[in-house]
Amino acid sequence: MDAKLTLKLDKFVIEQAKEYASFHKRSLSRMIEAYLKSLINQSNMKDEDDFEISPFVKSMSTGVNIPANLDYKAGYLEHMLEKHK
């Protein structure tokens, strides 16, 4: 059952949120509802300390940090050109 809720927010935030919702073809109400549901679901989950990672998954970790701006396509192209000389 849907119910009405009145919120008081910064005008700029409202305008930006409306544009975002419009771009994603969703209503602002549904976006806020989905966000609040995600907060509720997170709070219902166990603490990270209670979550144990299996030894197998830990063994897969390489410890390598991949840069956020890595151009993997260029690297693959370079690899393929070198491979097929």
C-alpha positions in Angstrom: 0.0 0.0 0.0 1.4 3.4 -1.0 1.3 6.3 1.4 2.2 10.0 0.9 5.3 11.5 2.5 6.3 15.1 2.5 10.1 15.9 2.5 11.9 19.2 2.9 15.0 19.2 0.8 17.4 21.7 -0.8 15.9 23.1 -4.0 19.1 22.4 -6.0 19.1 18.8 -4.8 15.4 18.4 -5.8 16.1 19.8 -9.3 19.1 17.6 -9.9 17.3 14.5 -8.6 14.3 15.2 -10.9 16.7 15.5 -13.9 18.4 12.3 -12.9 15.1 10.5 -12.5 13.8 11.8 -15.9 17.0 10.7 -17.6 16.6 7.2 -16.2 12.9 7.1 -17.0 11.9 6.6 -13.4 9.8 8.6 -11.0 11.6 10.4 -8.2 9.3 8.7 -5.7 10.3 5.2 -6.9 14.0 6.2 -6.8 13.7 7.4 -3.2 11.8 4.3 -2.3 14.5 2.0 -3.9 17.2 4.0 -2.0 15.4 3.6 1.3 14.9 -0.1 0.7 18.6 -0.5 0.0 19.4 1.2 3.3 17.0 -1.1 5.2 18.4 -4.2 3.5 22.0 -3.1 4.4 21.1 -2.6 8.0 19.5 -6.0 8.2 22.6 -7.7 6.9 25.2 -9.1 9.3 28.2 -7.0 10.2 31.2 -7.5 7.9 33.1 -8.9 11.0 30.5 -11.8 11.1 31.1 -12.6 7.4 33.9 -15.1 6.8 35.6 -15.3 3.5 36.4 -18.9 2.5 40.1 -19.9 2.2 39.6 -20.7 -1.5 38.4 -17.1 -2.2 41.2 -15.7 -0.2 43.7 -17.8 -2.2 42.4 -16.2 -5.4 43.5 -12.7 -4.3 46.5 -11.4 -6.2 47.1 -8.2 -4.2 47.5 -6.3 -7.5 45.8 -2.9 -7.6 44.4 -2.1 -11.1 44.2 1.6 -11.9 40.7 3.0 -12.5 41.8 4.6 -15.8 43.3 1.4 -17.3 42.7 1.2 -21.0 42.5 -2.6 -21.3 41.5 -2.5 -25.0 44.7 -0.7 -25.9 46.7 -3.2 -23.9 44.9 -6.1 -25.6 45.5 -4.6 -29.0 49.2 -4.1 -28.3 49.4 -7.8 -27.1 47.6 -9.1 -30.2 49.8 -7.0 -32.6 53.0 -8.3 -30.9 51.7 -11.8 -30.9 50.9 -11.8 -34.6 54.0 -10.2 -36.0 
